[in-house]
Amino acid sequence: MRWNQTSDDTGSGSPVLFGTKGLIRSVQTPEFSGITFHEVLAKSALNSVPRSSSMPFSWTVNPYRGCSHACVYCFARNTHRYLDLDSGTDFDRQVVVKVNIAEVLAAELIRPKWARDHVALGTNTDPYQRAEGRYALMPGIITALAEQSTPMSILTKGTLLRRDLPLLARVAEDTPVEISMSIAVHDDALQQSIEPGTPTTKARLATVRAAAELGFDVTVFMMPIMPKLTDSRDHLESALRAIKDAGAARVVYGALHLRPGAREWFFEWLEREHRELLPRYRTMYARSSYASKEYRRWLGERINPLIDRFGLRGRSDDDYPATSRMRGSSDSSRIPPKSDSLAAPAQHLAAPAQQALF
């Protein structure tokens, strides 16, 4: 692959990328048409999650900022504004790469104060987006965590995960490893429209199968489920059947939420592709980033019986953060857990489905 340098060190000894120190160079290649990769030297790798957060992990590692998966609804879009970039096209096409992140992480993990807390990968932008095929940062990150016996979880839409499955399987013999694949859309045309840079649903299901065959209890995130687009009974049933057939053990589902940055970009997409739904969405998300409680209740009533039918363990994201992300470290390293907070399907709601909620 031939990389063309578009900018480099200014000669000042302190190169700056949109106010961020550490820029080595910015590069482009024909294989990533329209995308610029800004290679930076990171000063730190571990990100502490505030104690007030409901997230079931204390630390994250994000080797990339921005994401070529270009998911229209991505909640992380607004983070690009901290770089003086926009949350739309720039988020998709201006990708920051922390080229030294594995070395920095290794140095942080050997500090005496490191308590080997769970580290989550893929909580902001996808660690297995297409650029990972070039930069190969994840093997070094995984190895650094494993060498310090640090439990880890990976959430991705990227089929590049398959490259690292043999490594992860070896690591999981001694260190808890949790694998989740995000597969929200099981309609090929819609998937390519709303997630244009992602692997196909079929390819992601094949990756779930590959991980399951190595003994991992894979979780599939059916998030976001989008009103009037992916919440029909037929779509949900087809999705859950495919997920079960792929060998997944669990499902986490949740309705679309639209934070600032993602909201504007999603509404622009709706106006182009499904203009008839735009007034409904504007009404539904007028006062909150989240779908109404009534809609979420209706969705639970629709999907929970299907989860039961296919023998999957399932949970709504409404109560999932209060538990562990894939609870039971031994579960993910291929040893049945003593207790599993996801073992029981999400509770069915007794109220009748409200067909006119949206």
C-alpha positions in Angstrom: 0.0 0.0 0.0 1.4 3.4 -1.0 0.9 6.2 1.5 1.1 9.8 0.4 2.1 12.3 3.0 0.0 15.4 3.1 1.5 17.2 6.0 4.3 16.7 8.5 6.2 18.1 11.4 6.2 21.9 11.2 9.8 22.0 12.4 8.9 23.6 15.6 9.6 20.5 17.6 5.9 20.4 18.7 3.7 19.5 15.8 0.0 20.3 16.4 -3.1 18.6 15.0 -6.1 20.8 15.5 -4.8 21.9 18.9 -3.5 18.4 19.8 0.2 17.9 20.2 2.0 14.9 18.9 1.3 14.8 15.2 3.9 12.8 13.2 2.3 13.1 9.8 -1.0 13.0 7.9 -1.3 10.5 5.2 -3.7 9.4 2.4 -3.8 6.3 0.2 -6.0 5.4 -2.9 -7.2 2.4 -1.0 -8.9 4.7 1.5 -10.3 7.2 -0.9 -11.2 10.5 0.7 -9.9 9.5 4.1 -6.9 11.2 5.9 -5.1 9.4 8.7 -3.4 11.6 11.2 -0.6 9.6 12.9 0.0 10.9 16.4 2.2 9.9 19.4 -0.1 9.4 22.4 1.1 10.4 25.9 -1.4 8.0 27.6 -3.4 5.0 26.6 -5.7 4.2 29.5 -8.8 6.3 29.9 -10.4 6.3 33.3 -14.2 6.0 33.4 -15.7 8.4 36.0 -16.9 6.6 39.1 -20.3 8.3 38.7 -20.8 6.5 35.4 -23.1 3.5 35.1 -20.6 1.8 32.9 -19.6 -1.7 34.1 -15.9 -1.1 33.5 -13.3 1.3 34.9 -10.9 1.8 32.0 -11.0 2.0 28.2 -8.4 2.1 25.5 -9.1 3.7 22.1 -6.4 3.4 19.5 -8.4 5.5 16.9 -10.4 8.7 17.0 -13.0 9.0 14.2 -14.2 6.0 12.3 -14.4 5.0 8.7 -17.3 2.8 9.4 -19.3 6.0 9.0 -22.4 4.8 10.9 -24.9 7.6 10.6 -26.2 7.1 14.2 -22.8 6.8 15.9 -23.0 8.3 19.4 -19.3 9.2 19.4 -19.6 11.7 16.6 -19.6 14.7 18.8 -16.2 13.8 20.3 -14.6 15.0 17.0 -15.6 18.6 17.9 -12.9 18.5 20.6 -10.4 18.4 17.7 -12.1 21.4 16.0 -13.5 18.9 13.4 -17.2 18.4 12.6 -19.2 15.4 13.7 -20.4 14.5 10.2 -18.0 14.1 7.3 -14.9 14.8 9.4 -15.7 12.0 11.8 -15.9 9.6 8.9 -12.9 10.9 7.0 -10.4 12.4 9.4 -9.1 9.5 11.5 -6.6 10.0 14.3 -4.2 7.0 14.8 -2.3 6.6 18.0 0.6 4.7 16.5 2.5 4.2 19.7 -0.5 3.2 21.8 0.7 -0.4 22.5 4.0 0.7 23.9 2.4 3.5 26.0 -0.1 1.0 27.3 2.5 -1.5 28.3 4.4 1.1 30.2 1.3 2.1 32.1 0.3 -1.4 33.0 3.7 -2.2 34.7 3.2 0.5 37.2 2.8 -0.8 40.8 -0.5 0.9 41.3 -2.2 -0.9 38.3 -4.9 -3.1 39.9 -5.6 -5.2 36.8 -9.1 -3.8 36.4 -11.2 -4.7 33.4 -10.3 -2.7 30.3 -12.9 -2.2 27.5 -11.9 -1.8 23.9 -14.4 -0.4 21.4 -16.4 1.8 23.6 -15.8 5.0 21.6 -14.7 4.2 18.0 -14.2 0.8 16.5 -10.7 -0.7 17.2 -11.2 -3.0 14.2 -12.2 -0.4 11.6 -10.5 -0.7 8.2 -7.4 1.2 9.2 -6.5 -1.6 11.7 -5.6 -3.7 8.7 -2.8 -1.3 7.9 -1.7 -0.2 11.4 -2.2 -3.5 13.3 -2.4 -1.8 16.7 -4.7 -4.4 18.4 -2.3 -7.3 18.7 0.1 -5.1 20.7 -2.7 -3.8 22.9 -4.0 -7.4 23.5 -0.5 -8.6 24.3 0.2 -5.8 26.7 -3.0 -6.4 28.6 -2.4 -10.2 28.7 1.2 -9.8 29.9 -0.2 -8.0 33.0 -3.1 -10.5 33.4 -5.6 -7.7 32.8 -9.2 -8.7 31.9 -10.4 -7.3 28.6 -13.5 -7.0 26.4 -13.8 -6.1 22.8 -16.9 -4.7 21.1 -16.6 -4.3 17.3 -18.4 -4.3 13.9 -15.1 -5.2 12.2 -14.4 -8.6 10.7 -10.7 -7.8 11.1 -11.2 -9.3 14.5 -10.8 -12.7 12.9 -7.1 -12.0 12.3 -6.6 -11.8 16.1 -8.9 -14.7 17.2 -6.1 -17.2 17.5 -4.2 -14.7 19.7 -7.3 -14.0 21.8 -7.9 -17.7 22.2 -4.4 -18.2 23.6 -4.8 -15.2 25.9 -8.2 -16.5 27.1 -6.5 -19.6 28.6 -5.1 -17.4 31.4 -6.8 -14.0 31.2 -10.6 -13.2 30.9 -11.5 -12.2 27.4 -14.9 -11.0 26.3 -16.0 -10.7 22.7 -19.0 -8.8 21.4 -20.1 -8.1 17.8 -22.4 -5.2 17.0 -25.0 -6.3 14.4 -28.0 -4.0 14.3 -29.3 -4.1 10.8 -30.3 -7.3 9.0 -31.5 -5.7 5.8 -28.6 -5.5 3.3 -29.8 -2.3 1.5 -30.5 -0.5 4.7 -27.2 -1.7 6.3 -25.2 -0.4 3.4 -27.0 3.0 3.5 -26.8 3.7 7.2 -23.4 1.9 7.9 -21.7 2.4 4.6 -18.1 1.7 5.8 -18.9 -1.5 7.8 -18.5 -5.1 6.8 -21.8 -6.8 5.7 -24.1 -8.4 8.2 -23.3 -11.8 6.7 -19.5 -11.2 7.2 -20.1 -10.2 10.8 -22.2 -13.2 11.5 -19.4 -15.4 10.1 -17.0 -13.7 12.5 -19.4 -14.5 15.4 -19.3 -18.1 14.2 -15.5 -18.1 14.0 -15.2 -16.8 17.6 -17.9 -19.3 18.9 -16.0 -22.2 17.3 -13.0 -21.2 19.4 -15.1 -21.5 22.5 -16.0 -17.9 23.2 -19.5 -17.1 24.5 -20.1 -14.2 22.0 -22.6 -11.5 22.7 -24.3 -9.7 19.8 -25.3 -6.1 20.3 -28.6 -5.4 18.5 -28.2 -1.7 18.9 -29.6 0.5 17.8 -33.0 -0.8 16.9 -34.6 2.0 14.9 -38.3 2.7 14.9 -40.1 1.9 11.7 -36.9 0.8 10.1 -35.7 -2.3 12.1 -38.3 -2.9 14.7 -40.8 -5.0 12.7 -41.5 -8.5 14.0 -40.2 -10.0 10.8 -36.9 -8.1 11.0 -36.4 -8.9 14.6 -37.3 -12.6 14.1 -35.0 -12.9 11.1 -32.1 -11.2 13.0 -32.4 -13.4 16.1 -32.6 -16.5 14.0 -29.4 -15.6 12.2 -27.6 -14.6 15.4 -28.6 -18.0 17.0 -27.5 -19.9 13.9 -24.1 -18.1 14.1 -23.5 -19.5 17.5 -23.9 -16.4 19.7 -24.8 -17.0 23.3 -26.3 -13.6 24.2 -28.1 -10.6 22.8 -28.1 -7.0 24.1 -30.7 -4.9 22.5 -31.7 -1.2 22.7 -33.6 1.5 20.9 -31.9 4.2 18.9 -30.6 7.2 20.9 -29.5 10.4 19.3 -27.0 12.5 21.1 -26.0 15.9 19.8 -23.8 15.5 16.7 -25.3 12.2 15.8 -28.8 13.6 15.9 -28.1 16.2 13.2 -26.3 13.7 11.0 -29.0 11.1 11.4 -31.8 13.6 10.5 -29.9 14.6 7.4 -29.8 10.9 6.4 -33.5 10.5 7.1 -34.3 13.5 5.0 -32.4 11.9 2.0 -33.4 8.3 2.5 -36.7 8.1 4.5 -38.2 11.6 4.4 -41.6 10.2 5.4 -40.2 9.3 8.8 -38.5 12.6 9.6 -41.6 14.2 11.3 -42.1 11.2 13.5 -38.4 11.1 14.6 -38.4 14.8 15.2 -41.3 14.4 17.5 -40.0 11.3 19.2 -36.5 12.8 20.0 -37.7 16.4 20.5 -37.0 16.5 24.2 -34.6 13.7 24.8 -31.7 11.8 23.2 -33.6 8.6 24.1 -36.7 6.9 22.8 -39.7 7.2 25.1 -40.2 4.8 27.9 -43.4 3.7 26.3 -41.6 2.8 23.0 -38.9 1.0 24.9 -41.5 -1.0 26.8 -43.3 -1.8 23.6 -40.0 -3.0 22.0 -39.3 -5.2 25.0 -42.7 -6.8 24.7 -42.0 -7.5 21.0 -38.5 -8.8 21.2 -38.3 -10.7 24.5 -40.5 -13.6 23.5 -38.4 -14.0 20.3 -35.2 -14.1 22.4 -36.8 -16.8 24.5 -37.9 -18.8 21.4 -34.3 -18.9 20.0 -32.8 -19.9 23.3 -30.6 -16.8 23.6 -29.8 -15.0 26.8 -30.9 -11.4 26.4 -31.1 -8.1 28.1 -32.2 -4.6 27.3 -29.6 -1.8 27.5 -32.0 -0.1 29.9 -30.8 -2.4 32.7 -27.6 -3.8 31.1 -25.2 -1.0 32.3 -26.0 -1.7 35.9 -24.5 -5.2 35.5 -21.2 -6.3 34.2 -20.6 -5.9 30.5 -20.3 -9.6 29.9 -20.6 -10.6 33.5 -18.4 -13.5 34.7 -14.8 -13.3 33.5 -14.5 -17.0 33.5 -17.4 -17.2 31.1 -15.6 -15.3 28.4 -12.5 -17.4 28.8 -14.5 -20.5 27.9 -15.2 -21.7 31.5 -18.9 -21.7 32.5 -19.5 -19.0 35.1 -20.8 -19.7 38.6 -23.3 -16.9 38.0 -24.2 -15.0 34.9 -26.2 -11.8 35.1 -27.3 -12.4 31.5 -28.4 -16.0 32.1 -32.1 -15.2 32.4 -33.9 -13.5 29.5 -35.0 -9.9 30.1 -38.2 -9.9 32.0 -41.3 -9.9 29.9 -43.6 -6.9 30.5 -47.2 -7.7 31.2 -48.9 -4.7 29.5 -50.2 -5.4 26.0 -48.1 -4.1 23.1 -49.0 -0.6 22.0 -49.0 -0.7 18.3 -49.5 3.0 17.7 -46.5 4.2 19.8 -44.6 5.4 16.8 
